[in-house]
Amino acid sequence: MGDSSIQPELYESGPSKFEWALAFIVLIVPFMSFCYIDTKCIIAYEIKFAQAILNFDLKLAYDMQYFKDLQLALSNWDLPLNFTFGIWGIPLYLWSCRSGELVINFHESFWQILYGKSILLIAFIFSAVLVYKICRAININPQKSRWGAYIYFTSSMSINVISIIGQSDIICVCLTLLGVLAYIKNEDKKFLFWFIIGSQFKQYAFFVFVPLLLLREKNLFKIAGKIFLLAAVTIICNIPFMLVPEAAKARAGFTAEMLIKLLTNRMQLFHGSAPVFVVMLGLLCVYCWLHKFSNKSDKDEINHQTIFTAMLAMIILFTSFPTYPYWPIHMIPYLAIMTVSSHIDSRKFLLLES
């Protein structure tokens, strides 16, 4: 249970200003130097959905010719993420329409691209702050908490996702961390709220929400009610897609693709086979529901189990089916927090994170 990190004296003080500045430089240089095709799709969508918001016309956001001309795919994000990008993209839209018509040229718009990407950078910095806040909430001292945020901020996975691939998953990471922070603080309404919102940005939040819910709540009716509420909000948020055939088609195709991915890897089970993801996550959920803390007043044990459960849910998710290389960003915050936890050997988690 003791802390046996590589250099115990390292935790006597947090990262220095120089170390933070160096980390930011390492992050910002590729961020300003490269724009992946998916990031261009995000920026184009920011502009197009801003147009839809300002004109009160959802169909404008799904202009197939617009994306075809830019040689980009039509987005299949849920409505809350669309609106977030649309609001952020209003300045881009106004700039692109300065000549009287909507014009965007990715080869001649460095500052336009930089602004469009910056929402990801802001979300990433905020998520690092949340990692620190969660560390403090589970009684990790300020110095080690700052190191937890630093380990997350300098992770090769984090830098890759934010600076190079430029993925919107980081926004869901922020919302999920807000939910975990509320959970630790026993703020059940906020916990439910943030996970409902987070699940509309990326469904991976749901796979953290259910195990944590089962870990604390043992009443099956309450569990079912909260899961039903999350599902109901998801259905409501997807209703607008039905009004636009192109959007509905893109969304249906993406949903089918994700379902196939989740169920692809299978394992032998009795006289047949079952998806690895379903079996492993199902076992975790059963464990969480059956688990009873020996001492409910032992906040340290409860907090440790909370972070471990969230981390394990993400490890199961991203090792059980074919994933894209940027999805495991959802797992990195918990690895960073566990690395500076006094319950484990930091060396092992640094190695695992690497």
N, C-alpha and C positions, 0 to 999 in steps of 0.2 A: 504493500500500500504506500510505501515511501517513494519519494521522487529520486530517481537515479539517472538523471539526464547526463549527457556527455560532459558538460561543464556546469556544475551546479552554480558557480559564481556568475554565470551568464544571466541568471534570473534576478541578480541583486539589483539590477537597474534595467529599465526598458530600452528599446532600440534608440540610438542617438538620433539627433536631427540630421546628421550626415548620412546615417544608414537609411533613414526615411527618404531623404533627397535622392540618394543613389537608387533606391528602389523605384521611385517615381520616374527617374530618368530612364531606367531600364524598361519601364512600362510605356512611357510616352513616346520614345523614339520609334518603335515599330507601329505604335498607334497612329502616328502622324505620317508614317512612310508607306503604309500599305492599306488597301481596301479590297477585301474579299468580295466575291460576287454576291454572296448572301447579304453582306452589309449594304451593298448598292441596292439590293432589293428592299431592304429596310428603309433606306433613305428615299427611294422612289415612292414607297408606300406612305411614308410620312407626308410627302407632298400631296399625293393623291387623296389621302384620307382627310388632310387639312382642307382640300378643296370640297370634299363631300360635306364636312362639318360646316364650313362657311356658307355653302349653298343649300344646306338642309336636304341633300339628295344622296342617299346611301349608294345608289347605283353608280355614281361617279367614281366611287372607290374601287369598283370592279370593272374598270374599262379595260377589256382584253387587249385592244389595239395599243393602248398606252404602254402596257408591259411588254407587248410583242415588239414594239418599236425600240424599246430599251433592251431587248433580248433578255428579259427577266421573267421569272415564273410568277403567276398570280399567287398572292399570299393566301394562306389558310389559317391565319391566327384568329383567335377568339375576339369578340367585339371589344372587351375592355382593353386588350392590348392594342387593338386598332385605334381606339379613341386616344389612348396614351400617346401613340406615335403621331396621330393626327394633330393633337394639341401642340406637341413639341414641333411639329413640322409647319405650323402656321407661318413663322418667319421665312422658312424656305419656300413655301408656296408664294408668298407675297413677292419675294425676290425673283422667283422664277417667272412671275407674271409681270415683271416691270416693263416689258416691251408690249404688253397688251394681250399676250397669249402665253399659255403654259409652255415653257421651253426648259429642258434640262439636258445638260451635256456633261457626263461624268469626266470627260477628258479635259475639261476646261473649268472645273469648279472645285478647286482644292478646299477653299474655305467653306463651301457648301457641304462637301463631304465631311469635313472636320466637324462642323456644327451638327450634322445629322448623326454622326457617330458618338458625339459627346454625351448623349443621354445614357449610353452604355457605361461610359467612364464615371459619370456622376453616380449611377446606380452601384457600380463596383466600389467606389469609395464609401458610399453609404453602407454597403454590405460589410465592409471591413470594420466600420464603426459598430455595427450590430454584433459582429463577432466579439469585439471588445466588451460590449455591454452584456452579452450573454456570459462571457467569462467572469465578469464582475458579479453578475446575478447568481452564479453558482459558487460564489465565494473564492474565486481565484484572485490572488493579490494583484494590485494594479500593474506591477512590473511584468509579471507573467502574462497578464491579460493583454498588455501591449505587444508582447512577443507572440501571443496567439494571433492577434490581428496582423502582425508583420509576416508571420509564416503563411497565413492565408493570402496576404497581399503580394507576396513574392513567389508564390507557388507557380511552377512552370505551367500548370494547367490553367490557373487564373490569367496569367499573362497571355497565354496562347488564345484563350477564349475572348478576352477583352481587346487585346491589341492587334491580333492577327485575324482570327476568324470573325470577331465582332458579332456575337450572337445575343439575341434578345433574352435568352434564358436567365441572364443576370438579374433581370427585373423580378422574375419569379423567385429567385434566390433571396432577394431582399424581403419580399412579402412572406416567404416561408420562415425566414429568420425572425421576423416580427412576430409571427405566430408562436414560434418556439420560445421567444422571450416572454410573451404573455403567458404561455403555459407554465414556465418556470416561476413566474410571479403569481400563479394561481388566479389569473384574470381570465376566467373561462369564456366570457362573452367576447373579449378581444381575441382570444385564441381561436374561437370559432369564426369570427369575422375575418381575420387575416388569412386563415386557411381557405375559407370560401372564396375570397378575392384572389388569393394566390393560385388556386386551382383553375381560375378562368384565364390566367396568363400562361400556365403550363400545368398539365395534369399531374406532373410528378409530385407536386405539393400534396396531392391526395394520398400518395403512398407513404408520406411521413405522418400525415394527419391521422389515418386510421390506427396504426400501431400506438401512437401517443394517446389517442382517445381510449383505446382498449387498456392501456397501461394504468390509466387513472379511473375510468368509468367502468363499473361492473354491472350496471343496469342495462339489460339488452334493449329495452324499450327506448331509453335515452340515447343509447348508441345508435340504434336504427333511426331515431328521429333526427339526430344531427347529420348523419350520413345522407338521409333523405333531403334535408334542407340544402346541403351542398349540391346534391344532384339536381334539385329543383332549380336552383340559381343557374347552374350550368345549362340546363335545358332552356330556360328563359333567355339567357344570353345568346343562345344559338338560334332563336326564332328569327331574328332579322336576316340571317343567311337564307332562310327559305324564301324571302322576298326577292332575292337576286339569284337567278338560275346558275350563273357562272360561279358565284360564291358557294352556292349549295353543292355544286359538282366538285369544286376544289376541296371543300371541307369533307365531303363524303369519301373522296379518294384518299385524303390524308388519314382519316379515321380508320379506313380499311387497311391502309398500309401499316399503321401503328399497331393495329390488332394482330396482323400477321406477324410482325416483328416480335411482339410480346409472346406469341405462342409458338414461335419457330423452334427454339431449342427444347427438346423433350427428353425425359428420363423414364427408364423402366419403372413401373409401379404396379405391383401385383401381376395381373394377367394382361396388362396393356401398358400404355405410356401416358404421361401427363406433362404439361409445360413446366419447365424448371422454375420459371418465374412464379407461377401460381403456387407450386408446392412450397418453395422456399419462403415466399411472403406469407403464405397461409400458415406455415409453422411459426413464423415470427408473431403473427397476429394471435394465434392460439396461446403462445407463451406469454404474450403481454396481458391477455385477458385472464389467464390463470395465475399470473404473478401477483403475489401479495408481499408488500414490504414488511420485514420483520419488525421494524420500528418506524411508524408513520411520522414520528417527530424528528427522525434522522434526515434532515434536509440534504446533507451531503450525499448520502446514498441515493436518494430520490433524484437529485440533480444529475448525478453521474449516470444513473440508469436512463434518464431522459435523453441525454446527449448520445449515449451508447446506442439506444434504440433508434434514434433518428439516423445515426451514422450507418448502423447495420441495415436499415431499410434501404438506404441509398446504395450501399455496397451490393446487396442482393439484387436490386433493380438493374444496376449497370454492369453486373457480371453474369446475368442470366439470359440476356437476349442481345442480338446484334445492335450495337449502339453506334452513334456517330461520335467522333473523338471529342466533341465539345460538351456533350451531355453530362459527363461526370463532374462538371463544375458544381452541380447540386450537392455533391458529396464532400467537396474540399473544406467548407467551413467547419464541419463536424470533426474532420481529421485534425484540423488546426487546433480546435478547442481541446480535443482529447490529447493532443501532443503536449499541451502545457498543463494538463490535469495532474494533480498529485497522486492520482490512483494508478498511474501506469508509468512504464519506462519510456521516457521521451524519445530515446534512440530508436525504439521499435516503430513508433508512429512516424518519425521523420523518414525512416526507411520505407515504410508502407506508403507514405504520401509521395515520396520520390518515385 
